[in-house]
């Protein structure tokens, strides 16, 4: 599976490298020849070029010498170092290419102006992250995807929301610097700048709140419903989910409107909508868990309905059978009937105790955090 990720990284880095060369060439046309390339342009070209050549050499070594690659590269610290280096380089490529101040893949307004460069750099970063997760799963036994899934879909949404909120905050800050910095702009669009500042605040709040929920779920939540820790975590989680849903609802409305920094398609547009969708899912999940816990509590308070016969019915049945008194293979029928009634009484008591135990157990262990 890791070789598939390396192949995807090779293809995406090749496209990104060609697109980066073209973007820098277009920018150099509008600058005098005496002015050297900017540090951003130099680092963008260097990072994606190094990524391409490292991926090419790694794939060539694996294909031409499978035995040596399995001995010296596959599963070793050298491969881990290579993957970490590629992940860092691709992350840097995404930052430089999609920064509105650089003007390479996006314009000053934050919209995509060079689609090949924008999407290929993101594809390179995703491929590098996929190879890293594959290495951790196969060589170190750490399956991040399974760990997140085992803790519930809502926990996984909180973890993803940390990254998405960071993207919202960084993209809004980049848009603010590109158009609202007083050092480089004489005229500041007031409405645009206010909305960009709101995007920075929303991303920061969302990142901190999501990180706090994930930390509480990892460190304080218990597997059993005893104590108040799980209920406290669930209450905090529910309150934060509603607050973040309102914040990112306003963020989508203000940032992606016509005069907002997220109006054109770009990092801010996609991340704000993804954050809104994640907070909606988290809020609905908390509400459904609350309703399930409420119904379980109400079910546990209901009187048991499992007794087959009450006292008057048993007396009537016993009197009727005693009056009949017909033998059956040498044994009186009334004795058989009495034993049946006793067996039914014991089954009713067992079912009553089982139902009460089930209702208490279900009432105390509802949801992902066992409230």
C-alpha positions as CSV (number, residue, x, y, z in Angstrom):
1,X,0.0,0.0,0.0
2,X,2.9,2.4,0.7
3,X,4.2,2.0,-2.8
4,X,0.8,3.2,-4.1
5,X,1.2,6.3,-2.0
6,X,4.7,6.9,-3.4
7,X,3.4,6.5,-6.9
8,X,0.7,9.1,-6.2
9,X,3.3,11.4,-4.7
10,X,5.5,11.0,-7.7
11,X,2.8,11.9,-10.2
12,X,1.4,14.8,-8.2
13,X,4.9,16.2,-7.4
14,X,5.7,16.0,-11.1
15,X,2.6,18.1,-12.0
16,X,3.3,20.5,-9.1
17,X,6.9,21.0,-10.2
18,X,6.0,21.8,-13.8
19,X,3.2,24.2,-12.6
20,X,5.6,25.9,-10.1
21,X,8.1,26.5,-12.9
22,X,5.4,28.0,-15.1
23,X,4.0,30.2,-12.3
24,X,7.4,31.6,-11.4
25,X,8.1,32.2,-15.1
26,X,4.9,34.1,-15.4
27,X,5.7,36.2,-12.4
28,X,9.2,37.0,-13.6
29,X,7.8,38.5,-16.8
30,X,6.3,41.4,-14.8
31,X,9.5,42.1,-12.8
32,X,12.7,43.8,-14.1
33,X,15.6,41.4,-14.9
34,X,17.8,43.1,-12.4
35,X,15.5,42.1,-9.5
36,X,16.4,38.6,-8.3
37,X,13.6,36.0,-7.5
38,X,12.0,36.4,-4.2
39,X,12.7,33.9,-1.3
40,X,9.2,32.6,-1.6
41,X,9.7,31.7,-5.3
42,X,13.1,30.2,-4.6
43,X,11.8,28.0,-1.8
44,X,8.7,27.0,-3.7
45,X,10.8,25.7,-6.6
46,X,13.4,24.1,-4.3
47,X,10.9,22.2,-2.1
48,X,8.8,20.7,-4.9
49,X,11.9,19.8,-6.9
50,X,13.5,18.0,-4.0
51,X,10.2,16.2,-3.3
52,X,10.1,15.0,-6.9
53,X,13.7,13.7,-7.0
54,X,13.5,12.0,-3.7
55,X,10.3,10.2,-4.7
56,X,11.8,9.3,-8.0
57,X,14.9,7.8,-6.5
58,X,12.9,5.9,-3.9
59,X,10.6,4.3,-6.4
60,X,13.5,3.5,-8.8
61,X,15.4,1.8,-6.0
62,X,12.3,-0.2,-5.0
63,X,11.6,-1.3,-8.5
64,X,15.1,-2.1,-9.7
65,X,16.4,-3.7,-6.5
66,X,13.5,-5.2,-4.5
67,X,15.8,-7.3,-2.3
68,X,18.1,-4.5,-1.4
69,X,15.2,-2.1,-0.9
70,X,13.5,-4.5,1.5
71,X,16.7,-4.9,3.4
72,X,18.0,-1.3,3.6
73,X,14.9,0.8,3.1
74,X,11.6,-0.9,3.7
75,X,10.5,-0.5,7.3
76,X,13.8,1.1,8.5
77,X,14.5,4.4,10.2
78,X,15.8,5.6,6.9
79,X,12.4,5.2,5.3
80,X,10.7,6.9,8.2
81,X,13.2,9.9,7.9
82,X,12.5,10.0,4.1
83,X,8.7,10.1,4.6
84,X,8.9,12.7,7.3
85,X,11.1,14.9,5.0
86,X,8.7,14.5,2.1
87,X,5.8,15.4,4.4
88,X,7.5,18.5,5.6
89,X,8.5,19.6,2.0
90,X,5.0,19.0,0.6
91,X,3.5,20.9,3.5
92,X,5.8,23.8,2.8
93,X,4.9,23.7,-0.9
94,X,1.2,24.0,0.0
95,X,1.9,27.0,2.2
96,X,4.0,28.9,-0.4
97,X,1.8,28.0,-3.4
98,X,-1.6,28.8,-1.8
99,X,-0.5,32.0,0.0
100,X,-2.3,35.0,-1.5
101,X,0.8,37.1,-0.8
102,X,2.9,35.0,-3.1
103,X,0.4,35.1,-5.9
104,X,1.4,31.7,-7.4
105,X,-1.6,29.4,-7.2
106,X,-4.0,32.0,-5.8
107,X,-4.5,35.7,-6.4
108,X,-4.5,38.5,-3.8
109,X,-8.2,37.8,-3.1
110,X,-7.5,34.2,-2.1
111,X,-9.1,32.7,-5.2
112,X,-7.5,29.9,-7.3
113,X,-5.8,31.4,-10.3
114,X,-3.7,28.4,-11.2
115,X,-5.7,25.2,-10.7
116,X,-3.0,22.7,-11.6
117,X,-0.5,24.1,-9.0
118,X,-3.2,24.5,-6.3
119,X,-4.6,21.0,-6.5
120,X,-1.3,19.2,-7.3
121,X,0.4,20.6,-4.2
122,X,-2.5,19.5,-2.0
123,X,-2.4,16.1,-3.7
124,X,1.3,15.8,-2.9
125,X,0.7,16.6,0.7
126,X,-2.1,14.1,1.0
127,X,0.0,11.4,-0.6
128,X,2.9,12.1,1.7
129,X,0.6,11.9,4.7
130,X,-0.9,8.7,3.4
131,X,2.6,7.1,3.2
132,X,3.3,8.3,6.7
133,X,0.1,6.7,8.1
134,X,0.8,3.5,6.2
135,X,4.3,3.3,7.7
136,X,3.0,3.8,11.2
137,X,0.3,1.1,10.7
138,X,2.5,-1.6,9.1
139,X,5.9,-1.0,10.8
140,X,5.0,0.4,14.2
141,X,1.5,-1.1,14.7
142,X,-0.1,2.3,15.2
143,X,-3.3,2.4,13.1
144,X,-4.5,6.0,13.4
145,X,-7.6,5.4,11.3
146,X,-8.7,2.4,13.4
147,X,-7.9,4.3,16.7
148,X,-10.1,7.2,15.6
149,X,-12.9,4.9,14.4
150,X,-12.8,2.9,17.6
151,X,-13.5,6.0,19.7
152,X,-16.6,6.9,17.6
153,X,-17.4,9.0,14.6
154,X,-17.9,12.2,16.7
155,X,-14.4,11.9,18.1
156,X,-13.0,11.5,14.6
157,X,-14.9,14.6,13.5
158,X,-13.4,16.6,16.4
159,X,-9.9,15.5,15.4
160,X,-10.5,16.5,11.8
161,X,-12.0,19.8,12.9
162,X,-8.6,20.7,14.6
163,X,-6.9,20.6,11.2
164,X,-9.7,22.3,9.3
165,X,-10.0,25.1,11.8
166,X,-6.2,25.7,11.5
167,X,-6.6,26.0,7.7
168,X,-9.5,28.5,8.3
169,X,-7.3,30.6,10.6
170,X,-4.2,30.5,8.4
171,X,-6.1,31.3,5.2
172,X,-8.0,34.2,6.8
173,X,-4.7,35.5,8.2
174,X,-3.1,35.3,4.7
175,X,-6.0,37.1,3.1
176,X,-5.8,39.8,5.8
177,X,-2.0,40.3,5.2
178,X,-2.4,40.4,1.5
179,X,-5.1,43.2,1.4
180,X,-5.3,44.7,4.9
181,X,-1.7,45.2,5.9
182,X,-1.1,49.0,6.3
183,X,2.6,48.6,5.2
184,X,1.7,47.4,1.8
185,X,-1.8,48.8,1.1
186,X,-2.7,52.4,1.1
187,X,-6.5,51.7,0.7
188,X,-8.0,49.1,3.0
189,X,-11.3,47.5,2.2
190,X,-13.0,47.8,5.6
191,X,-15.7,45.2,5.2
192,X,-13.2,42.7,3.7
193,X,-10.7,43.2,6.5
194,X,-13.3,42.8,9.2
195,X,-14.5,39.6,7.7
196,X,-10.9,38.3,7.4
197,X,-10.3,39.1,11.0
198,X,-13.5,37.3,12.0
199,X,-12.2,34.3,10.1
200,X,-9.0,34.3,12.0
201,X,-11.0,34.5,15.3
202,X,-13.4,31.7,14.2
203,X,-10.5,29.4,13.2
204,X,-8.6,30.0,16.4
205,X,-11.7,29.4,18.6
206,X,-12.5,26.3,16.7
207,X,-9.0,24.9,16.8
208,X,-8.7,25.5,20.6
209,X,-12.1,24.1,21.4
210,X,-11.7,21.0,19.3
211,X,-8.2,20.3,20.8
212,X,-9.7,20.7,24.3
213,X,-12.4,18.2,23.5
214,X,-10.0,15.6,22.0
215,X,-7.7,16.0,25.0
216,X,-10.5,15.5,27.5
217,X,-11.8,12.5,25.6
218,X,-8.3,11.0,25.6
219,X,-7.3,11.7,29.2
220,X,-10.4,12.0,31.3
221,X,-13.0,9.8,29.7
222,X,-13.5,6.3,31.3
223,X,-14.8,3.1,29.8
224,X,-17.5,2.7,32.6
225,X,-20.3,5.2,33.4
226,X,-19.3,5.5,37.1
227,X,-18.5,9.0,38.3
228,X,-19.2,12.4,36.8
229,X,-16.3,12.7,34.4
230,X,-18.1,11.3,31.4
231,X,-21.2,13.3,32.0
232,X,-19.2,16.5,32.4
233,X,-17.3,15.8,29.2
234,X,-20.5,15.2,27.4
235,X,-22.0,18.4,28.7
236,X,-18.9,20.4,27.6
237,X,-18.9,18.7,24.3
238,X,-22.5,19.5,23.6
239,X,-22.1,23.1,24.6
240,X,-19.0,23.6,22.5
241,X,-20.6,21.9,19.5
242,X,-23.6,24.3,19.6
243,X,-21.3,27.3,20.0
244,X,-19.0,26.2,17.2
245,X,-21.9,25.4,14.9
246,X,-23.2,29.0,15.4
247,X,-19.7,30.5,14.9
248,X,-18.9,28.6,11.7
249,X,-22.5,29.2,10.4
250,X,-21.8,32.9,10.7
251,X,-18.3,32.3,9.2
252,X,-19.7,30.6,6.1
253,X,-22.2,33.5,5.7
254,X,-19.7,36.3,6.1
255,X,-16.5,34.8,4.6
256,X,-18.0,33.2,1.5
257,X,-20.3,36.1,0.6
258,X,-19.6,38.4,-2.3
259,X,-17.4,40.8,-0.5
260,X,-15.8,38.3,1.8
261,X,-12.3,36.8,1.6
262,X,-13.7,33.3,1.0
263,X,-15.9,34.2,-1.9
264,X,-13.6,32.8,-4.6
265,X,-12.8,29.1,-4.6
266,X,-9.7,28.5,-2.5
267,X,-8.5,27.2,0.9
268,X,-10.8,29.5,2.9
269,X,-13.9,28.7,0.9
270,X,-13.4,24.9,1.2
271,X,-12.2,24.8,4.8
272,X,-15.0,27.1,6.1
273,X,-17.7,24.9,4.5
274,X,-16.0,21.7,5.8
275,X,-15.8,23.1,9.3
276,X,-19.5,24.0,9.2
277,X,-20.4,20.5,8.1
278,X,-18.3,18.9,10.8
279,X,-19.8,21.1,13.5
280,X,-23.3,20.3,12.2
281,X,-22.5,16.6,12.4
282,X,-21.1,16.9,15.9
283,X,-24.0,18.9,17.2
284,X,-26.6,16.5,15.8
285,X,-24.6,13.5,17.2
286,X,-24.7,15.1,20.7
287,X,-28.4,15.8,20.4
288,X,-29.1,12.2,19.3
289,X,-27.1,10.9,22.2
290,X,-28.9,13.1,24.7
291,X,-32.3,11.9,23.3
292,X,-31.1,8.3,23.6
293,X,-30.0,8.8,27.2
294,X,-33.2,10.5,28.1
295,X,-35.3,7.7,26.6
296,X,-33.2,5.1,28.4
297,X,-33.7,6.9,31.8
298,X,-37.4,7.0,31.2
299,X,-37.5,3.3,30.3
300,X,-35.6,2.4,33.4
301,X,-38.2,4.2,35.6
302,X,-41.2,2.3,34.2
303,X,-42.6,-0.5,36.3
304,X,-41.7,-4.0,35.0
305,X,-44.4,-5.5,32.7
306,X,-43.0,-9.1,32.6
307,X,-45.1,-10.9,35.2
308,X,-47.3,-13.6,33.5
309,X,-49.9,-14.0,36.2
310,X,-50.9,-11.9,39.1
311,X,-52.0,-13.3,42.5
312,X,-55.7,-13.5,41.7
313,X,-55.1,-15.3,38.4
314,X,-52.8,-17.9,40.0
315,X,-55.4,-18.6,42.7
316,X,-58.1,-19.0,40.1
317,X,-56.0,-21.3,38.0
318,X,-55.0,-23.3,41.1
319,X,-58.7,-23.7,42.2
320,X,-59.8,-24.7,38.7
321,X,-57.1,-27.4,38.4
322,X,-57.8,-28.7,41.9
323,X,-61.5,-29.1,41.0
324,X,-60.6,-31.0,37.9
325,X,-58.1,-33.4,39.5
326,X,-57.7,-35.7,36.4
327,X,-54.9,-38.2,36.6
328,X,-52.2,-38.3,33.9
329,X,-50.1,-41.5,33.7
330,X,-50.5,-42.1,37.3
331,X,-49.7,-38.6,38.4
332,X,-52.4,-36.1,39.5
333,X,-52.9,-33.2,37.1
334,X,-53.1,-30.7,39.9
335,X,-49.5,-31.4,40.9
336,X,-48.3,-30.9,37.3
337,X,-50.2,-27.7,37.2
338,X,-48.7,-26.5,40.4
339,X,-45.2,-27.2,39.2
340,X,-45.9,-25.3,36.0
341,X,-47.2,-22.3,38.0
342,X,-44.1,-22.4,40.2
343,X,-41.8,-22.6,37.2
344,X,-43.6,-19.7,35.6
345,X,-43.2,-17.7,38.8
346,X,-39.5,-18.3,38.9
347,X,-39.2,-17.4,35.2
348,X,-41.2,-14.2,35.8
349,X,-38.9,-13.3,38.8
350,X,-35.9,-13.9,36.7
351,X,-37.2,-11.9,33.8
352,X,-38.1,-9.1,36.1
353,X,-34.7,-8.9,37.7
354,X,-33.0,-9.2,34.3
355,X,-35.1,-6.4,32.8
356,X,-34.4,-4.2,35.8
357,X,-30.7,-4.9,35.5
358,X,-30.7,-4.3,31.8
359,X,-32.5,-1.0,32.1
360,X,-30.1,0.2,34.7
361,X,-27.1,-1.0,32.7
362,X,-28.4,0.6,29.5
363,X,-29.4,3.8,31.3
364,X,-25.8,4.2,32.6
365,X,-23.9,3.5,29.4
366,X,-25.2,5.5,26.5
367,X,-23.1,7.2,23.8
368,X,-19.4,7.4,22.9
369,X,-18.3,8.7,26.3
370,X,-20.5,6.3,28.3
371,X,-22.8,8.8,30.0
